[in-house]
Amino acid sequence: MLLSFLTLVSKWAIPFLLLVIPIYSYVKKVPVYESFVEGAEEGFTTAVKIIPFLVGMMVAISVFRASGAMEYLTRVLDPLVSRLGAPSEILPLAIMRPLSGSGVLGMATELMRIYGPDSFIGRLASVMQGTTDTTFFVLTVYFGSVGVKKYRYSVITGLTADITGFFAAIYICNILFY
């Protein structure tokens, strides 16, 4: 019963909002179309403003991968990660996750294609996607869009959260799926 209710709510949530927001705006006398155009203009301005930050980050990721640093880091970390109960195939995903969401999604898709989504590696990749974040992407895009130059403790905090999420994913997957 609860599952069918949640399915019904998820099917109708967006159409409901698309109906309710214009009606509410009309009642409150908010010019919906003008507000939309103004927001779209601000979004475009923000997108143009963050392009240099995104290009810089993409170049840094390419240099990191092309230099062989990722392979070297994978080899160095493999004994530690193996001792924790994680397969070495997951390490490139863990290393790249703080840098690129779309790149890691491609890596996770490839792992699932090779090993299967219900394999331990597939499940671990999925849990890692949910327990970690694209720290450097977030810092680049969000801080860059508002002009923050000094990140202070944001990098350390974000990477600490990513490492904690990585270890939590290994722990949870070893308990649930092994």
Backbone hydrogen bonds, N-H to C=O, Kabsch-Sander energy under -0.5 kcal/mol:
donor,donor_aa,acceptor,acceptor_aa,energy
5,F,1,M,-1.9
6,L,2,L,-2.6
7,T,3,L,-2.2
8,L,4,S,-2.1
9,V,5,F,-2.5
10,S,6,L,-2.5
11,K,7,T,-1.9
12,W,8,L,-1.7
13,A,9,V,-1.2
16,F,12,W,-2.0
17,L,13,A,-2.2
18,L,14,I,-2.7
19,L,15,P,-1.1
20,V,16,F,-2.9
21,I,17,L,-2.4
23,I,19,L,-1.3
24,Y,20,V,-3.0
25,S,21,I,-2.6
26,Y,22,P,-2.5
27,V,23,I,-2.4
28,K,24,Y,-2.3
29,K,26,Y,-0.9
30,V,25,S,-3.0
32,V,30,V,-1.3
35,S,31,P,-2.4
36,F,32,V,-2.4
37,V,33,Y,-2.6
38,E,34,E,-2.4
39,G,35,S,-2.3
40,A,36,F,-2.5
41,E,37,V,-2.2
42,E,38,E,-2.0
43,G,39,G,-2.3
44,F,40,A,-2.3
45,T,41,E,-2.2
46,T,42,E,-2.4
47,A,43,G,-2.4
48,V,44,F,-2.3
49,K,45,T,-2.0
50,I,46,T,-1.7
51,I,47,A,-0.7
51,I,48,V,-0.6
54,L,50,I,-2.3
55,V,51,I,-2.6
56,G,52,P,-2.3
57,M,53,F,-2.1
58,M,54,L,-2.6
59,V,55,V,-2.3
60,A,56,G,-2.1
61,I,57,M,-2.4
62,S,58,M,-2.3
63,V,59,V,-2.6
64,F,60,A,-2.4
65,R,61,I,-2.3
66,A,62,S,-3.0
67,S,63,V,-2.2
68,G,65,R,-0.9
69,A,64,F,-0.9
70,M,64,F,-1.0
72,Y,68,G,-2.3
73,L,69,A,-2.7
74,T,70,M,-2.3
75,R,71,E,-2.3
76,V,72,Y,-2.2
77,L,73,L,-2.3
78,D,74,T,-1.5
81,V,77,L,-2.5
82,S,78,D,-2.7
83,R,79,P,-1.8
84,L,80,L,-1.2
85,G,81,V,-0.5
85,G,82,S,-1.1
86,A,81,V,-2.2
90,I,87,P,-1.5
91,L,88,S,-1.3
94,A,90,I,-2.0
95,I,91,L,-2.6
96,M,92,P,-2.3
97,R,93,L,-1.7
99,L,96,M,-1.8
100,S,96,M,-2.2
104,V,100,S,-1.3
105,L,101,G,-2.0
106,G,102,S,-2.0
107,M,103,G,-1.8
108,A,104,V,-3.1
109,T,105,L,-2.4
110,E,106,G,-2.1
111,L,107,M,-2.5
112,M,108,A,-2.3
113,R,109,T,-2.1
114,I,110,E,-2.3
115,Y,111,L,-3.1
116,G,112,M,-1.5
119,S,116,G,-1.2
123,R,119,S,-2.6
124,L,120,F,-2.7
125,A,121,I,-2.5
126,S,122,G,-2.0
127,V,123,R,-2.7
128,M,124,L,-2.6
129,Q,125,A,-1.8
130,G,126,S,-1.3
131,T,127,V,-1.6
132,T,128,M,-1.3
135,T,133,D,-1.5
136,F,98,P,-2.5
137,F,98,P,-0.8
138,V,134,T,-2.9
139,L,135,T,-2.6
140,T,136,F,-2.5
141,V,137,F,-3.0
142,Y,138,V,-2.2
143,F,138,V,-0.8
143,F,139,L,-0.9
144,G,139,L,-0.7
144,G,140,T,-1.1
145,S,141,V,-2.0
146,V,142,Y,-1.0
147,G,143,F,-0.6
147,G,144,G,-0.5
148,V,143,F,-2.5
151,Y,149,K,-0.7
154,S,151,Y,-2.3
157,T,153,Y,-2.8
158,G,154,S,-2.7
159,L,155,V,-2.7
160,T,156,I,-2.3
161,A,157,T,-2.2
162,D,158,G,-2.2
163,I,159,L,-2.7
164,T,160,T,-2.5
165,G,161,A,-2.5
166,F,162,D,-2.4
167,F,163,I,-2.5
168,A,164,T,-2.6
169,A,165,G,-2.4
170,I,166,F,-2.1
171,Y,167,F,-2.6
172,I,168,A,-3.1
173,C,169,A,-2.6
174,N,170,I,-2.4
175,I,171,Y,-1.8
176,L,172,I,-2.9
177,F,173,C,-2.7
178,Y,173,C,-0.6
178,Y,174,N,-0.6
